[in-house]
Amino acid sequence: MAHSLETVQLLDEELLRYARQILLDGWDIDAQLRLKSARVIMIGAGGLGCPASETLVRAGLGHIHLIDDDEIEASNLQRQTLFLPQDIGKPKALTAAHMLTKINPFISARGTVARLSEDNAYDLLDMASGKPDLLLDCTDNFATRDVINRISVRYQIPLLSASAIAMQGQLALFEPHLNTGCYHCVFGSVVLDAAADERTCANSGVLASTTAIMGNLQANAALQYLGLTKNPLTNKLLIWDGSQMQQRLMGYRKDAECPVCNGQH
């Protein structure tokens, strides 16, 4: 975590704010302190990033850094819940970070207008100050997710990857330091399919509730991982089908010949 728990404290106002959460069985002061001390990098501040970051910040995540090179458009307002009509034309990352600090003044949120790549990852992820506790992939295409996965494996940073399109979504939490498989192990053949990479929300559509549900499922997994040091999706891919109101878990194994994580320790 970003800080030792001994150096992190909860103010009286924070204890009041998070009281209903701290009352939960299995979630105590130490869990809340772990969450406050955590540092998360979120790539993508759109349909998934908005609900995921808002829930995490309301729950007490201490430090969040949003990276996105896009600007707010009118068509975003249907599902990107941190933005208002007057925000059209503004950078998503900066606008979202500003709204998050208004929602919870006890947290640290900042935005960077940039496109993450393997070349700039060390600087954008602030690796000089230590590894972040979690990467949240909130992007909308396979090519970008593949780049984020390579960065996750290269720097051994846990990756919580979510996707949402139409009325369907998927979610997985990869832990490269455990050498149990990566995004490419699960989606390798799809990543290499250029036609599949072209299918995004912009050209295929997405129901507003799909991104809200998947973003909050992503936040749910992140809260357990950061606060309870528990991966509720170990070697599992969660698949959500909104049209049938069904959710299922599919197991996966590390690909022994994966070109990304094979040989990683």
Solvent accessible surface area in square Angstrom, and as a share of the most:
residue,aa,sasa,rsa
1,M,96,0.43
2,A,44,0.34
3,H,90,0.40
4,S,58,0.37
5,L,52,0.26
6,E,150,0.67
7,T,104,0.60
8,V,16,0.09
9,Q,141,0.62
10,L,25,0.12
11,L,97,0.48
12,D,116,0.60
13,E,100,0.45
14,E,3,0.01
15,L,66,0.33
16,L,144,0.72
17,R,101,0.37
18,Y,7,0.03
19,A,26,0.20
20,R,193,0.71
21,Q,39,0.17
22,I,36,0.18
23,L,134,0.67
24,L,107,0.53
25,D,150,0.78
26,G,65,0.62
27,W,19,0.07
28,D,76,0.39
29,I,72,0.36
30,D,71,0.37
31,A,0,0.00
32,Q,0,0.00
33,L,22,0.11
34,R,57,0.21
35,L,0,0.00
36,K,42,0.18
37,S,1,0.00
38,A,0,0.00
39,R,39,0.14
40,V,0,0.00
41,I,0,0.00
42,M,0,0.00
43,I,8,0.04
44,G,8,0.08
45,A,0,0.00
46,G,9,0.09
47,G,11,0.10
48,L,9,0.05
49,G,0,0.00
50,C,1,0.00
51,P,10,0.06
52,A,0,0.00
53,S,0,0.00
54,E,37,0.17
55,T,43,0.25
56,L,0,0.00
57,V,0,0.00
58,R,128,0.47
59,A,8,0.06
60,G,2,0.02
61,L,0,0.00
62,G,4,0.04
63,H,53,0.23
64,I,5,0.02
65,H,8,0.04
66,L,0,0.00
67,I,1,0.01
68,D,20,0.11
69,D,62,0.32
70,D,64,0.33
71,E,95,0.43
72,I,2,0.01
73,E,95,0.43
74,A,68,0.52
75,S,73,0.47
76,N,11,0.06
77,L,56,0.28
78,Q,93,0.41
79,R,38,0.14
80,Q,7,0.03
81,T,83,0.48
82,L,4,0.02
83,F,11,0.05
84,L,82,0.41
85,P,90,0.57
86,Q,125,0.55
87,D,11,0.06
88,I,85,0.43
89,G,42,0.40
90,K,92,0.39
91,P,42,0.26
92,K,11,0.05
93,A,0,0.00
94,L,87,0.43
95,T,16,0.10
96,A,0,0.00
97,A,6,0.05
98,H,117,0.52
99,M,43,0.19
100,L,0,0.00
101,T,47,0.27
102,K,132,0.56
103,I,29,0.15
104,N,0,0.00
105,P,92,0.58
106,F,61,0.25
107,I,18,0.09
108,S,55,0.35
109,A,17,0.13
110,R,113,0.41
111,G,16,0.15
112,T,31,0.18
113,V,74,0.43
114,A,24,0.18
115,R,153,0.56
116,L,11,0.05
117,S,38,0.25
118,E,72,0.32
119,D,143,0.74
120,N,48,0.25
121,A,0,0.00
122,Y,105,0.40
123,D,107,0.56
124,L,26,0.13
125,L,0,0.00
126,D,42,0.22
127,M,23,0.10
128,A,91,0.71
129,S,92,0.59
130,G,33,0.31
131,K,108,0.46
132,P,4,0.03
133,D,22,0.11
134,L,0,0.00
135,L,0,0.00
136,L,0,0.00
137,D,1,0.00
138,C,8,0.05
139,T,19,0.11
140,D,66,0.34
141,N,32,0.16
142,F,36,0.15
143,A,48,0.38
144,T,24,0.14
145,R,16,0.06
146,D,16,0.08
147,V,45,0.26
148,I,0,0.00
149,N,1,0.00
150,R,81,0.30
151,I,0,0.00
152,S,1,0.01
153,V,4,0.02
154,R,141,0.51
155,Y,34,0.13
156,Q,34,0.15
157,I,0,0.00
158,P,14,0.09
159,L,1,0.00
160,L,0,0.00
161,S,8,0.05
162,A,1,0.01
163,S,20,0.13
164,A,8,0.07
165,I,27,0.14
166,A,34,0.27
167,M,74,0.33
168,Q,90,0.40
169,G,3,0.03
170,Q,58,0.26
171,L,3,0.01
172,A,2,0.01
173,L,2,0.01
174,F,3,0.01
175,E,17,0.07
176,P,10,0.06
177,H,84,0.37
178,L,94,0.47
179,N,53,0.27
180,T,44,0.26
181,G,4,0.04
182,C,3,0.02
183,Y,8,0.03
184,H,17,0.08
185,C,24,0.14
186,V,35,0.20
187,F,20,0.08
188,G,10,0.10
189,S,94,0.60
190,V,50,0.29
191,V,20,0.11
192,L,139,0.69
193,D,66,0.34
194,A,74,0.57
195,A,72,0.56
196,A,26,0.20
197,D,38,0.20
198,E,119,0.53
199,R,125,0.46
200,T,22,0.13
201,C,22,0.13
202,A,101,0.78
203,N,103,0.53
204,S,50,0.32
205,G,34,0.32
206,V,19,0.11
207,L,86,0.43
208,A,37,0.29
209,S,51,0.33
210,T,3,0.02
211,T,3,0.02
212,A,37,0.29
213,I,60,0.30
214,M,0,0.00
215,G,0,0.00
216,N,61,0.31
217,L,42,0.21
218,Q,0,0.00
219,A,0,0.00
220,N,80,0.41
221,A,4,0.03
222,A,0,0.00
223,L,27,0.14
224,Q,40,0.18
225,Y,31,0.12
226,L,0,0.00
227,G,0,0.00
228,L,56,0.28
229,T,95,0.55
230,K,108,0.46
231,N,26,0.13
232,P,43,0.27
233,L,9,0.04
234,T,64,0.37
235,N,43,0.22
236,K,83,0.35
237,L,5,0.02
238,L,12,0.06
239,I,29,0.15
240,W,28,0.10
241,D,32,0.17
242,G,11,0.11
243,S,67,0.43
244,Q,112,0.50
245,M,148,0.66
246,Q,114,0.50
247,Q,93,0.41
248,R,144,0.53
249,L,91,0.45
250,M,79,0.35
251,G,56,0.54
252,Y,27,0.10
253,R,216,0.79
254,K,57,0.24
255,D,60,0.31
256,A,77,0.60
257,E,148,0.66
258,C,0,0.00
259,P,99,0.62
260,V,15,0.09
261,C,6,0.04
262,N,85,0.43
263,G,54,0.52
264,Q,58,0.26
265,H,172,0.77
